[in-house]
Amino acid sequence: MNAPLRIGVLGLGRAFTLMLPTWRDDARVQLVAGFDPRQSARLAFAQQLGGVAHSSAEAVCADPAVEWVYVATPHQMHAEHVGLAARCGKHVLVEKPMALSLTEADQMIAACQQAGTHLLIGHSHSYNAPVLLARQLIASGHFGAVRMIHAMQYTDFLYRPRRPEELDTAQGGGVIFSQAAHQVDVVRLLAGGLVERVSAVSGRWDPLRPTEGAYSALLSFAGGAFASLSYNGYGHYDSDLLMDGLGELGQPKNPQAHAQTRQRHAQMSDELAEAQAKAERNFGGSAYQEAAPQPPQSAQHFGPVLISCDQADLRLTPLGVEVHSAQGRQFIAAELPAVPRGEVVDELWSVGRLGQAARHDGPWSRATLEVCLAMLTGQASPETLRHQVPTRD
């Protein structure tokens, strides 16, 4: 069957805005239905994308034209909406983080198993072409075992416009729920997946933004590899300077972007104005700017990642993998997707049309969530990490 995968969307906010170039420009998918509480977003969905704008999440999931439901609602709604889609017999792609608790993750997996539907989680940056290429190189055995991984990222996350719940850890706010999901997924995929120990600290340095804005963690893996993860979202240094000046979405980055973010934040009058500013820059908002269709010039990324193996060090770049070994420096180019985040559709297509097993399935992403929750508490051991699963090559 070569017909496009028919997608119904729950939530037309920031996550959907970032995925829209993928849904719009990849011929393997078709947007057929959508819902968002904002009327402006629903109208834009119908007028600009040609899909049916429904008045509720229930109506999207019940729509017979919908084959896959893309859950892009706020984090605290993921479990409810995955359960709803499963009860309607729909396959589900849910945005990271998968859920806010392991209980919710268990419920989501069980709901899809009982319904006989597929559950995938993404986008996380472990889908990115250079990450997948690095995993292929590691799995080949040519460079020996992975011994150490270093991943770091410095962004302006905490001072971008936020809704109040995005600054409340209990409701899924802060950088561990929203950003560690990327880093943990990347290093788990590269190191084999099976985290055995976690030691972590996090920082809450702005009392007016009372959630985690930074963290450092050390993950120990089965087989002896370990990974150090660092993230700072307070908007001063920009680690994209170390990624050829390209931003997370693979496009040239203004070196003054972080300073401008903090300057705009300083002009916000209150929480309501900030939440409104976020809504207006998303799909259907007055400040929304549609990206022009174009093939990506580089892959998306999540900051510098360096992998130490027995025979070489591998550095991820926006274009591929840089190999440093006794033979010198070698660059291996990644096969870039035809559209941004086309790697997500690659996996959707392989599952939905080719009948292959998913890499980013429910158990995989539950394991990533388990590590992120351990980072919030500060530590975990083999006795407490009970949901880890290996990387599927």
C-alpha positions in Angstrom: 0.0 0.0 0.0 1.5 3.3 -1.1 -1.2 5.7 0.0 -0.1 8.5 2.2 -0.4 8.1 6.0 -3.5 10.1 7.0 -2.7 12.3 10.0 -5.1 13.9 12.5 -3.5 16.4 14.8 -4.3 17.2 18.4 -2.7 20.5 19.3 -1.6 23.2 16.8 0.8 24.9 19.0 4.6 25.1 19.1 5.3 21.4 18.6 3.0 21.3 15.5 4.5 24.5 14.2 8.0 22.9 14.2 6.7 19.7 12.6 4.5 21.5 10.0 7.2 21.7 7.2 7.5 17.9 7.6 3.7 17.2 7.4 3.3 19.7 4.6 6.2 18.8 2.3 6.6 15.0 2.7 4.3 13.2 0.2 4.1 10.1 2.4 1.8 11.9 4.8 -1.4 13.9 4.5 -2.9 16.2 7.1 -6.7 15.3 7.1 -8.0 16.6 10.5 -6.9 18.8 13.4 -8.1 20.4 16.6 -6.8 23.2 18.8 -8.7 25.3 21.4 -7.6 28.4 19.5 -10.2 29.3 16.8 -7.5 31.1 14.8 -5.5 27.9 14.5 -8.5 25.8 13.5 -9.4 28.3 10.8 -5.8 28.4 9.5 -5.7 24.6 9.5 -8.8 24.4 7.3 -7.9 27.3 5.0 -4.2 26.8 4.5 -3.8 23.0 4.9 -7.1 21.8 3.5 -7.9 19.5 6.5 -11.1 19.3 8.5 -10.9 21.5 11.6 -12.8 19.7 14.3 -14.2 21.2 17.5 -12.8 18.6 19.9 -10.1 16.1 20.3 -12.7 13.4 20.4 -14.0 14.4 17.0 -10.4 14.1 15.5 -9.9 10.6 17.0 -13.3 9.5 15.8 -12.9 10.8 12.3 -12.8 7.8 9.9 -10.4 9.6 7.6 -7.8 9.7 10.3 -5.3 6.8 10.4 -2.6 8.2 12.8 -3.2 10.7 15.5 -0.3 13.1 16.2 -0.6 14.2 19.9 1.1 17.6 20.2 -0.9 18.8 23.1 0.7 20.1 26.4 2.7 17.4 28.2 0.2 16.8 31.0 -2.5 15.8 28.4 -0.4 13.2 26.5 -1.7 10.2 28.5 -5.3 11.2 28.2 -5.1 11.8 24.4 -3.1 8.7 23.6 -5.8 6.7 25.5 -8.5 8.5 23.5 -6.9 7.7 20.2 -6.3 4.1 21.1 -9.9 3.6 22.1 -10.9 4.9 18.6 -8.5 2.4 17.0 -6.0 4.9 15.8 -2.2 4.6 15.7 -0.4 7.3 17.7 2.7 9.5 17.3 3.0 11.5 20.6 5.5 14.4 21.1 8.2 14.1 23.7 8.2 13.9 26.7 6.1 10.7 26.5 4.4 11.4 29.8 5.0 12.9 33.2 5.1 9.6 35.2 5.9 6.0 34.6 2.3 5.2 35.6 1.1 7.3 32.7 3.6 5.7 30.3 2.4 2.3 31.4 -1.2 3.3 30.7 -0.3 4.6 27.3 1.5 1.4 26.3 -1.3 -0.8 27.6 -4.0 1.2 25.9 -2.3 0.8 22.5 -1.5 -2.9 23.1 -5.1 -3.6 24.0 -6.3 -1.7 20.9 -3.8 -3.4 18.6 -2.5 0.0 17.5 1.1 1.4 17.1 2.6 3.9 19.6 5.6 6.0 18.6 7.2 8.9 20.4 8.9 11.8 18.6 10.2 14.1 17.5 13.3 13.7 19.7 16.7 14.5 18.2 17.7 10.9 18.3 15.8 10.7 14.9 18.4 13.1 13.4 20.4 11.8 10.4 23.9 12.3 12.0 22.8 10.5 15.2 21.5 7.6 13.1 24.7 7.5 11.1 26.8 7.4 14.2 24.7 4.5 15.6 25.3 2.6 12.3 29.0 3.2 12.6 29.0 2.0 16.2 26.9 -1.0 15.4 29.4 -2.0 12.6 32.0 -2.7 15.2 34.7 -1.0 13.1 35.6 1.4 15.9 35.2 -1.0 18.8 33.0 -0.5 21.9 31.6 2.9 23.0 33.4 4.0 26.1 32.3 7.5 26.8 29.9 10.1 25.4 29.8 13.9 26.1 26.7 15.9 25.2 26.2 19.5 25.9 23.7 22.2 25.0 23.4 25.9 25.9 20.2 27.6 24.8 17.7 30.4 25.7 15.0 27.9 26.6 13.9 29.4 29.9 13.3 33.0 28.5 11.3 32.1 25.4 7.6 33.0 25.8 6.1 30.4 28.2 2.7 29.4 29.5 2.6 29.2 33.3 2.5 25.4 33.4 5.8 25.4 31.4 7.5 26.9 34.4 5.9 24.4 36.8 7.9 21.1 37.1 4.8 19.3 38.5 3.0 20.0 35.2 5.9 19.0 33.0 7.7 22.3 32.9 11.4 22.9 33.0 14.3 21.7 31.0 14.4 18.1 32.3 11.0 17.2 31.0 11.2 19.3 27.8 14.9 19.1 26.9 16.6 16.2 28.7 14.2 13.9 26.7 16.3 14.8 23.6 19.7 14.4 25.2 18.9 11.2 27.0 17.3 9.7 23.9 20.4 10.5 21.9 23.0 9.0 24.3 20.9 6.0 25.0 20.6 5.2 21.3 24.4 5.6 20.9 25.4 3.7 24.0 23.1 0.7 23.6 20.1 1.9 25.6 20.5 0.1 28.9 21.2 2.8 31.6 22.2 1.2 34.9 23.0 4.2 37.1 22.1 7.9 37.1 23.7 10.7 39.1 22.5 14.2 38.5 22.1 17.8 39.8 19.9 20.5 38.5 19.7 24.3 38.8 16.8 26.7 39.6 18.6 30.0 39.4 15.8 32.5 38.7 13.1 32.7 41.4 10.7 34.3 38.8 11.1 31.2 36.6 10.7 28.6 39.4 11.7 25.4 37.5 14.8 23.6 36.4 16.8 25.7 33.9 20.0 23.7 33.9 21.3 20.2 34.7 24.3 18.0 34.6 24.1 14.2 34.7 26.3 11.2 34.5 24.7 8.0 33.1 26.4 4.6 33.4 25.4 1.9 30.9 25.5 -1.9 30.8 28.8 -2.9 29.4 30.7 -0.1 31.1 30.1 3.0 28.9 29.2 6.3 30.5 27.8 9.5 29.3 27.9 13.1 30.7 25.0 15.4 29.8 25.0 19.1 30.4 22.2 21.6 29.6 21.9 25.3 30.4 18.8 27.1 29.2 19.4 30.5 30.8 20.2 32.3 27.6 23.7 33.6 27.7 26.3 31.4 25.9 25.0 29.7 22.7 26.5 26.3 22.0 25.3 26.6 18.4 28.6 28.4 17.9 30.2 25.0 18.1 27.8 23.6 15.5 29.1 25.7 12.6 26.8 28.5 13.6 23.7 26.5 12.7 20.7 26.4 15.0 18.9 23.4 16.3 16.6 23.4 13.2 19.7 23.3 10.9 19.5 26.9 9.7 22.0 29.7 10.1 21.8 31.2 13.6 21.9 34.8 14.6 24.8 35.1 17.1 22.7 37.7 19.0 19.6 35.4 19.3 20.0 34.7 23.0 20.5 38.3 24.0 17.4 39.3 21.9 15.4 36.6 23.6 16.2 38.0 27.1 15.6 41.5 25.9 12.1 40.6 24.6 11.4 38.7 27.9 12.3 41.8 29.9 9.6 43.7 28.1 6.8 41.2 29.0 4.3 42.8 31.4 2.8 39.7 33.0 2.1 36.0 32.6 -0.9 36.6 30.4 1.0 38.7 28.0 3.8 36.1 27.8 1.4 33.3 27.2 -0.4 35.4 24.5 3.0 36.1 22.9 3.7 32.4 22.6 0.3 31.7 21.1 0.6 34.4 18.5 4.0 33.1 17.1 2.5 29.6 16.6 0.5 28.3 13.7 -2.6 30.5 13.2 -1.2 33.3 15.3 -0.7 36.9 14.2 3.1 36.6 14.5 3.3 33.2 12.8 5.7 33.1 9.8 5.4 30.1 7.6 8.7 28.6 6.5 9.2 28.5 2.8 9.4 24.9 1.3 13.0 24.0 0.7 15.2 21.0 1.2 17.4 21.1 4.3 20.9 22.2 3.9 22.0 20.4 7.0 20.5 18.1 9.6 18.8 19.3 12.8 20.9 18.8 15.9 20.9 19.1 19.7 24.3 20.6 20.4 27.8 19.1 20.5 28.0 15.3 21.0 31.4 13.5 21.1 31.6 9.7 21.3 34.7 7.9 22.4 35.2 4.4 21.1 38.1 2.0 21.5 39.5 2.9 18.1 38.2 6.5 17.4 36.4 9.5 18.7 33.3 10.4 16.7 32.0 14.0 16.6 28.5 14.7 15.4 28.1 17.7 13.1 25.1 19.2 11.3 26.2 17.4 8.1 27.5 14.0 9.4 30.1 12.4 11.6 33.7 13.5 12.0 36.0 10.5 12.8 39.3 11.0 14.6 41.5 7.9 14.8 45.1 6.8 14.4 44.6 7.2 10.7 43.8 10.9 11.1 40.6 12.8 10.5 37.8 11.5 8.3 34.4 13.0 7.5 31.4 10.7 6.8 28.5 12.6 5.4 25.0 11.8 6.5 22.2 11.3 4.0 20.0 14.3 4.7 16.3 14.0 4.6 14.4 15.5 1.7 12.3 17.6 4.1 13.1 18.7 7.7 12.5 15.9 10.2 11.8 13.5 7.3 13.5 10.9 9.5 10.3 10.9 11.6 8.2 10.0 8.6 10.8 7.4 7.7 10.0 5.5 10.9 6.2 6.2 10.6 6.3 4.8 7.1 8.3 1.8 8.0 5.9 0.9 10.8 2.6 2.0 9.1 3.2 0.8 5.5 6.1 -1.7 5.7 5.2 -3.5 8.9 8.5 -3.1 10.5 9.2 -2.7 14.2 9.5 0.8 15.6 12.7 2.1 17.2 11.1 4.9 19.2 8.2 2.8 20.5 6.5 3.0 23.9 8.9 0.9 25.9 11.9 2.7 24.4 10.5 6.1 25.4 9.3 4.9 28.8 13.0 4.0 29.4 14.0 7.6 28.5 11.3 9.0 30.8 12.6 6.8 33.6 16.1 8.3 33.2 14.7 11.9 33.1 12.6 11.2 36.3 15.8 9.9 37.9 17.6 13.1 37.0 14.9 15.1 38.8 15.4 13.0 42.0 19.2 13.1 41.6 20.1 9.4 41.4 19.1 5.9 40.4 20.6 2.5 40.5 20.0 -0.9 38.9 17.4 -1.6 41.7 15.3 1.4 40.7 15.9 1.5 36.9 13.4 -1.3 35.9 12.3 -0.2 32.5 15.5 0.1 30.4 15.5 -1.6 27.0 18.3 -2.0 24.4 18.8 0.0 21.3 17.1 -1.7 18.3 19.4 -1.6 15.3 
